[in-house]
Amino acid sequence: MPGRGCRYDADGKPGSVATAPFPFPGLREFSLVLRLDTQVVQGGTNVQFTTTREANLEFCVNDNNLSDNKGGYQINVSVNQLGPPATP
């Protein structure tokens, strides 16, 4: 949340494109960002994505001043792991 009392959900600031010093330039300001190793995904209130890498899923906030934040997100994660085909 910016210091002007604005409030954003996981979608962040509508129509924005963050620049430095935001940690994820090119993604929406004040939004949820998902990171798996080097794969970075724009998060939001209804996001699905596919990864082919095995890594820890990190939940990040694209905010240039974390010290003025209040509140939080509720995050629900659902995994559909399609392993290799079964061998007869």
Secondary structure by P-SEA (a helix, b strand, c coil): ccccccccccccccccccccccccccccccbbbbbccccccccccccccccccbbbbbbbbccccccccccccbbbbbbbcccccccc
